[in-house]
């Protein structure tokens, strides 16, 4: 059993909230954390851009990544949203069991 931390940068708290609530609602995520706004600097279409973004951290099963990404993309306004995951190196047994139980529903 593997748990992923999926990072999704959102343009604002409203989008982060909508994505978080949807993923938890359809049981693709056990939990989602909405962080304080950050400033991002990146190259887009040949120009250096700056943007204020709200990071969203989603906890889910590794095998649900593609579904999480598809659902998040459908609700995200950006053409190429930043959606990437990091496997949790270590997770307590009770939290892992809870996360798996919470993602064992219709969306999963």
Secondary structure in CASP SS format (residue, H / E / C, confidence):
PFRMAT SS
TARGET T0000
AUTHOR 0000-0000-0000
METHOD secondary structure of the structure
MODEL  1
X C 1.00
X C 1.00
X E 1.00
X E 1.00
X E 1.00
X E 1.00
X E 1.00
X E 1.00
X E 1.00
X E 1.00
X C 1.00
X C 1.00
X H 1.00
X H 1.00
X H 1.00
X H 1.00
X H 1.00
X H 1.00
X H 1.00
X H 1.00
X H 1.00
X H 1.00
X H 1.00
X H 1.00
X H 1.00
X C 1.00
X C 1.00
X C 1.00
X C 1.00
X C 1.00
X E 1.00
X E 1.00
X E 1.00
X E 1.00
X E 1.00
X E 1.00
X E 1.00
X E 1.00
X E 1.00
X E 1.00
X E 1.00
X E 1.00
X E 1.00
X E 1.00
X C 1.00
X C 1.00
X E 1.00
X E 1.00
X E 1.00
X E 1.00
X E 1.00
X E 1.00
X E 1.00
X E 1.00
X E 1.00
X E 1.00
X E 1.00
X E 1.00
X E 1.00
X E 1.00
X E 1.00
X H 1.00
X H 1.00
X H 1.00
X H 1.00
X H 1.00
X H 1.00
X H 1.00
X H 1.00
X H 1.00
X H 1.00
X H 1.00
X H 1.00
X H 1.00
X H 1.00
X C 1.00
X C 1.00
X C 1.00
X C 1.00
X C 1.00
X C 1.00
X C 1.00
X E 1.00
X E 1.00
X E 1.00
X E 1.00
X E 1.00
X C 1.00
X C 1.00
X C 1.00
X C 1.00
X C 1.00
X H 1.00
X H 1.00
X H 1.00
X H 1.00
X H 1.00
X H 1.00
X H 1.00
X H 1.00
X H 1.00
X H 1.00
X C 1.00
X C 1.00
X C 1.00
X C 1.00
X C 1.00
X C 1.00
END
